[in-house]
Amino acid sequence: MGVFDHIKNRNDASLVQGTTFTANDESSQKADGEAALEQSAEDSSDSTSLEALNEKEVALHPNEVTEDALPGVQKAEAAALVWSKTAVYLTYAWIWLCFFMLALQQSIGSNVQSFAYADFSAAPEVSTAGILASIIGGVLKLPIAKTLNIVGRAEGFLLFVGVYILGIIILAACNGPNSYAAGYVLYWIGYDAIYMILDIFIADTSGLKNRAFAFGFASTPFICTAFTGPLAAQSFLKMTTWRWAYGAFAIIMPFVFVPLALVFKFYQLKAEKMGLFVRDKSGRSFAQSLMFYIHEFDVVGAFILMAAFILFLLPFSLETYGRAGYKSATFIAMVVIGFLLFFVFAAWEKFFARTHFVKWELFRQRTVLGAFCTAAILYFSFYSWDLYYYNFVYVVYNLSVSNTGYMSQIYNIGSTFWSVVFGVWVRYIKTFKYTCLFFGLPLMFLGAGLMIRFRGQESNIGYIVMCQIFIAFAGGTLVIGEDMAVMAAADREGVPMMLSILGLSSSVGGAIGYAVAAAIYDNIFPSALRKALPADSADDLWSTIYLGGVTVQRSYPVGGDIRNAINYAWGQSQRNGAISATCILVLAIPSIGIWKNYRIDKKQNKGTVI
């Protein structure tokens, strides 16, 4: 994928032939490894950190599976030690295809989703499914990350491909709210898990220097599906029904995902035959194995952390869907208990856990904590205005549905494009912190700040597009920067967990941002509308317009007094959302500022990688 790099100190001929190294070879490699470690120690203020120890292991034993690593990590290393550079390239091409098909299916599904629940759209199960899918899908990333390290990447991937396919099948066959809700939740659990595991595949098979580019390039399918997805959905609805828009992918997707898992298993088995990876029999009884995995998974710590995220996220989702108000006892109790459980989890990990669910050395690093805070802040900022952005441009600028869709895709396309550019830049300068701090964050301030001025009917739509482009380029920089921060701070074993918690931090920020956006709209839009409506309007006209949604709002002629009042109310609502988005970004300055300025000319992974 793009610019590639070899990992040093690797003897391909010896690996392919399965021969052993001579004593001189080993001595030479160890000398090189020690020299590399000394250089790493000079560059890092903490030579005993996890990333430094990981680099020492890679430098001293570049052609061996890490002896004390978890089985899932050993399997990934074994595959990378025996496959060729051509196999890596072809695997990356297939990973890109997996991302493309995942994005295409999601785009089609989102466009036909309303038809799936059209007959029961008012049923409470529909909104409940949205709440559960967003929270459970995010929280389950934590045990998924642990499973990938303990059991294996390919095994975990196949498991959640099965969950994903099952969800699609249930959605395609649903006839009522209960079956729709079950299918929707399973679908999003599988989707989120597959997306995360594909990211981990990329992290496993790329060096740090090229990883920003690899992550950015892997997201480029979303540029294609931004336009092809709606057209394909329309074709499904025209030629068949919405059921086939789901059902077709229940047939197609196994042929897309399963070959990728088989590739990793094939090379793992090849490494076993060559003696590079040996399966050790535990000799434990069933009861002993059960207790072993309870401790190895740190089940207590996992439940505490998942409960903390669920209790903290759930009330904001309930408020967004109108299920609980900010003043309700339910909302307050869940937020307070959820917040306190984070400290309970930290205490458990520090003082009681035999095996840490999250390595304490990672949990306390300033770069990791700063990246988690940055992710939450950025998603809070984004969703403060994005929740009603589609409706805003649809009504105020009187756009068609297709043009409104294009306006809503500016961020996705722009951020995806710019993440590739940023990845190339990171590979060239070999650092990322100061690009995020002095380019990405100021550009985000600029885009969000200018929206305060240009959110209204008196501003040309071109200024809205300009702000969106600024925010998109900033997002493409900062999101990849967050990923690189947590991966540079971690050893190989810690990467899956770091990416999963980073994703959860984004969910926390996004959930609060959604709730803030809903609160701003519910309070600002009606009051601004009442203020701007003509004096001779009916007393209840404002509630008819407010509750009627965009359909009623667009029914009034453009240029009329009532339509101008509606446009004014939208402008005030979006203006306050933009103010919220800009103010919260102030906290991102120290969050990025505390990152260590890591140099990414590190190996991190063994074997043949990008």
N, C-alpha and C positions, 0 to 999 in steps of 0.2 A: 504494500500500500504506500505508494509515493516513494519518499526517500528512505532507504533501508540502511541498516547498520549491522555489522557482525559483532558478536560477543567475542572478546579476545580470549586467548589461552585455551582454545578448543581445538582438539585434534580430530577432524572429521574422519580421517582414514581409520584411525584406531577404533572409533565408535562403530563404523560400518562393519568392520571386520570382526569386531568383538574381541580384539586382542587386548592383552594387558600392557601397561606402560613399563618401560624400563626404569631402573632406579634413577638414572640420570634425568630422564624425562620428568619423573616425579619431583626430583630435587629442583629442577629448573622451574617447574610450575609453582612449587611452594615458594621459591625465592621471588618469582614474579608476584605471587599473591601477597607475600609479606610486604613487598615494595608498594603494591597497590594499596594495602591497608595503611601503611605509613602515610601515603599521600592523602588517603581519605581522612586520616586523623588530623592532618594538617589543615584540611578544609573544614573540618567540623569541630565545634567546641566541645562536643560530647562524643568521644570516641567509643564509649561503651553503650551508645544508644542502639535501639533495635536495628535501625537501618545500617549502622556501622558494623554490627555483628553479622548482619545478613551479607554485607559486602565481603566481609572476611571469609565467610563460608563459601561464597561464590568464587572468590579468588583462589582459595586454597584447594578446593575440591570441585573444579569446574565440570568434571566429567563423571561425577558420581551423584546419586540421589542423596539428598540431605538425610543423614542417619536418624536424627531425632525429630524430624518433621512429622506432622500428622499425615495419615494415609492418603487423604485427598490431595495434599500438596505433593507428596511423593509420586503419586500417579501422574500428576500434571508435569512434574519435572522429568519423569521417565519418558513420557511421550516426546517432550522437547529435546531430549538427549539423543534420540534415534531418528527423528525425521529429517528429511533433507530441506534445503532452502526452497526448492520447488514445491514441496509439500506445504510449507508454510504459506507461500504465496497463494496456492490454490485454496488452502483452508481459509485465508483471509477473504478471498473472492467469495467463498461460500457463506462466510459470516456476513458479508455485505448483502448477499442475496437474502439471508435470513432476516436481516434488519429491514430490507425492502419489503418483503412479503408481510412481515409483522406490521410495518407502517401502512401498507396498502390495505390490509384487512381491517386495521383499526379505523382508517379513514372511511372505508366503505361502511363499516359497522356504525360509526357515529352518524352517518348520513341517513341510514335506514332505521336507526334505533327507535325513532318516534313512531314508526309504523308498527314496531313489535309490540308496543304497549298502548296503541291508539284506543283499543276497546276498553282499557281499564286505567287510563292515564291518571285518574283522580285517586286511585287506590293508594293507601299509605305504603304498601309494599314497594312501590316504585321509588319513592324518595328514600325509604329505608335501605333499599338495595344500593343506592348511590352513596349513602353514608357508610354502610358496611364495606363496600368495595374499596372506597378510598382509604379507610382506616386499616382494615384487615390486610389488604394488599400491601400497604406500606409496612405495617408492624411485622408481618411474616418474613420480611427480608432479613430480620435478625437471625431467627433460627435457620433460615435457608443458607445464610452465609456460613454459619457454624457447620451445617450439614455438608456443604461443599468441601470444607477442610477435612472433616472426619471421614465421610463416606466416599466422596469423589465428585468431580465436576460433571462428568458424563452421566453418572447415575442420577444426580440431582436434576440435571437438565431433562432427562427422559421422564422423570417423575412429574415435573411441572408442565412439560409438553402434554402429558396425559390429562392433567387438571385443566389446562387451556382448551384442549380439544373437547373434553367433556362439557365444559361451559358453553362452547359454541354449539354443540349438539343440543343441549337443553334449550338454549335460546332459539335455535331454529325450530324446535318442536313445541315451544311453550304456547299454552292456550289460556293462561290465567296469570294473575299477579304473583302467585306463589312460585310457580315454575319459572317465570321471568326473573324474579328476584334471585332464586337459587342459581340459575344459569349466569346471570350478570355478575354475581359475586365470584363464582368459580372462574369465569372468564377473566376478570381483572386480577384475581390472585395469580392465575397462570401467566397472564400477559406481563405483569410487573416482575414476576420471578424470571421469566425467559429473558426479558430485557436486561435485568441485572446480571444473569449468568453469562449472556453474550458479552457484556462489558468485562466480566471477569476473564472470559476466554481471551479477550484482547489484552488485558493486563498480564495474563500468564504468558503470552507469546510475543510480547514486545518489550524492548528495553525502555528505560525511563526517558531517554533522549527523544525517541520517536513516538512515545505513548500519547502525548497531546495531539499530535497529528493523526495518529491511529483512531483515537476517540472522536476527533472531529470528522474524519473521513467516514467513519462508520455511521454517522448521523446524516450523511448526505442523501440517503433515500427519501428522507422527509421532504426534500426539495421537490422530488418527482411526484410523490403522492399527494402533495398539497393541491395539485391540479388534476392528476389522474384519478384520485380517489372519488371525488364527487361525480365525475363523469361516469366512472364504472358503477357507482351506486345507482345513478339515474338509469343506466342501461339494464341493470338487474331488475329494477322496478318496472321498466318498460317491457322487457322480454319475458320475465317470470314473475316472481313475488319476492318480498323481503326475506322470506324463509331461505330461499336459495342464496341470497347475499351472505347469509351465515353458513348454510349447509355446504356450499361449494368449498369453503375453506376447511371444513371438517374433513374433507377428502384430500385436499391439496396439501395442507400444512404438515402432515406426517412425512410426506415425501420431501419436504423442505428441511425439517429439523432433524429427523432421525439420522440421515447420513452424516451430519456434523458430529453427533455423539459417537457414531461408529468409527469415524476417523480417529478420534482421541483414544477410543478403546483399542483400535487396531494397533496403534503405535505403543500404547501401554503394554499390550500383550507381546509385542515385538521386543520391548525392553526386558520383559520377564524372560523371554527365551534367550536373550543375550546375557542374562545374569546381572543386568543393571538394577533391576527392581525385584525384590524377593518378598513374597507375601508371608508374613510371620503368623503362625497359628497361635492364638491367644492361650489355649489350654484352659479357658474358663468355662464353668458351667453356665447354664442359662441364667440362673439367679445372679451369679457373679458378673456376667456380661451386662445384665440389666442395671445393676448398681454401678458398674464401671461407666456405662454411657450416661447414666443420670448425673454422675459427677463430671464426666468429660464434656457433656453438653451444658453443664452448670444450669440445670433445669430451674432451680430456685431463682438464680440471677436472671435467667431468661424471662421467667414469668413476671418478676418484679419490673424489669425494664419494659416489657410489652404492656403490662398493666399501666405503667406510668404514661406511656405514649397514648394508649387508648383513652384513659381518663382525661388526659390533657387535650387531646384532639377532638373527642366526641362532642363536648358541649358547644364548641365553635361550629361544628357541622350541624348540630341540632338547631342552633340559632340561625344559621344561613337558610335552613329549610323551614324555619318558622316553628320548630318543635319546642324550643326553650328560649326564654328571654334572658338578657344579661342580669336582671334583678332576681331571677328565680333561684330558689335554694338549690335546685338540681345543678344549674350552671355553676354556681359559686363552689359548691361542695366538690364537684368533679375536678374543676380546675385546681383547687387548693390541694386536694388529695393527690392528684396526678403530679403536681409540681413537687410535693414533698417526697413522693416515691422515687424521684430521681436521686435525692440525697440518700434514701434508704438503699437504693441500688449501689451507689458509690461506697457506702459503708460495708455492704455485703461483700462487694468485690475486694475491698481493701483488707478486711479483717476475717472473713469467714469462709469464702469460697476456696475449695481445694484446687479447682481448675477455673481460671477466670473466663467468664463469658466474653468479656472484652479485656484484652491485656491491659493491666494497670499502667504499664509503661507508656502505652499509647494514649490511654484515657486522660493522662495528666499532661500530655505535651501541649505546649501553647499553640503550636501550628494546627494541631488537630482540633482543639477547642475553638480556635479562631476561625477555621474553615467551617465548622458546624454552625457557628454564629453567623458567619457571612451568608451561608446558604439560606438560613431562616430569614435573615434580613432582606435578602434579594427577592425571595419569593413573597414575603409580606409586601414589599414595595410593588412588585409586579401585579399581584392580584388585587391590590387596593383599587386599581383603576380598570383592570382587564375584565372583571366579572360582567360589567355592563357596557364594555367598549363596543361590542358587535351591535347591540341595540342603539347605542348612541350614534354611530356613523350611519346606520340603516335609516333612522328617523331624521336626524338633523340634516344630513346631506342628501336624503331622498334617493339613495342608491338602490340598484337592483340587488336581488339576493346573491347573484354570482359576484358582482363587484364588491358587495359587503364581505363576502367570503374571502376575496382576494385581499381586502384591507386587513382582515383578521389573520391572514397568513404572512404578513410582512415580517413579524417577529420570527416565526419559525424558519422562514427562508433565509432571512438576513443573518440570524444567529448561527444557523447551520453553515452557511457559506463562510462567515467570518471565523468560525472555530477552526476551519481548515487552515486559513491564513495564519491564525494565531499559533496553530500547531507547528507550521513551518518556521515561524519566527522564534518559537521556543527552542526548536531544534538548533537554530542558528546561534542564539545567544546563550543557551544552556541554563537559563534561569527564567522564572516566571513571576516572582513576587512583585517586583517594581513595575512591571508592565501592567499588572492588575491594579496596583495602587495608584499609579500616576497616569494611566491611560484608560483602563476599563472603568474604574469607579468614577473619575471625573466625567467621562462620556455618559455614564448612567445618570449622574447628577444633571448634566446638560439636557438630556432627553426628557427626564421626569420634570425638571424645572420649567422647561419651555412649554410643556403640556399645560401648566397652570395658566399661561398666557393664551395659548391657542385652542383651548377647549371651549368652543362656543360657535354659534352660527355666524358670527361676524368674521371669523377667521377662515381663510381659504383652506380647502382640504389638503392642499400641497404641504402646508405646515404640519398637519397631522402626520402625513407620510414621512416628513423629515424627522419628526420626533421619534416615530416608530423605528426608523433606520438607526438613529443614534442608540436607542435602547437595545436594538437587536445586536449591533456590533459590540456594545458593552456586555450584553449577556453572553455572546459567543466567547468573549475573553474571560469573563469572571467565572462562568460555570465550569469551563475546562480548567481554569486556574484552581478552583476549589478541589476538583478531582485530583489534580497533580499535587496539591498541597498534602492531602491525606495519604496519597500513595507514596510520595517521597519520604514522608515521616514514618512509614510503616515498613516492616519486613514483609516478605512474600505471604506469610501466613496471615498477616493482619489486613491485607488489602481487601478481601471480600467483606469483612466486618466494617472496615472504614467506609467503603462505598455504600453499604447498606444503611449505616447510621447517618451518613451524609444525605442520603435520599430521605430518611425520616425527618431530619432537620428541615429539609425543604418542605416536607409535608406539614410540619408544625407551623412554619412561617406562612405557607400558602393557606392553611385553614384559618389562621388568625386574619390574614389579609382578606380572605373571602368574607369573613364575618364583619370586618370593618367596612368593606365595600357595601355589603348589604345594609348595614346600619346607616351609612352615609346616604345611600339612595332612599331608604325608607323615611328618613327625616328631612333631607334637603329637597328632594324632588317635589313632594307635595306642597311644602311651604313656598318654594320658589314658584311653583305653578299657580298657586292661589294668588300670589303677589302680582304675577304678570298677566293673568287673565283679564279681559276687558271688564269694566265695572258693571256692565249690564248683563253679564253672564249669569246663568242659573247657579244657585248656591251649591248644588251637588255636581256641577260639571267637572270640577277638579277630580272628584273621586271616580267619576265615570272614565275620565282619561287615564288616571293613575292605575286603576284596577283593570282597565281594558287592555293594557299592554300596547305593544308596537302596532298591532293591527288597527286598533281604534285611533291611535295617535297619527298614523299615516293616512287615515281617512279624511283628515281635514286638509283643505287645499293649501299648497305651498304659497307662502307670502301673506296668508291671512293672519288676522290678529291672534286667533286661537293657536294656529300652527306656530307662529312666532313665540307665543307664550310657552308652548311645549318645548320648542328648541332652546329657549332661555333656561327652562328648568333642567333640561339635560346638560346644558353647559355648566350650570352651577354645581350640579351633582358630580360631574366629571372633574370639574375644577377642584373641588374639595378632596376627591380621591387622589388627584395628582399632588395636592399639598401633602396629604398623608404619605404618599409614596416618596416624595422628596425628603421630607423630614426624617423618616426612619433611616434613610441612607447615611445619615451622619454617623450612626453607630457602626457602619461598615468600615469607617476609617480606622479605628483602633482594632477592629476584628481582623482586617488584612494586615495592619501594621505590625501585629505581634507574630506573624508568620516568620519562621526562619527563612533566610534567603538561600534555599537549597540549590545546589548545582545538580543538574540532572544527568551528568555524564557518568552515570552509574549503570551497573549491569542488572542488579536485583534478581534477575531470573537466570537459570542455567539452561544450557542447550542452544539450539538454533532458534533465534527469535528475530523479530523485525528490528 
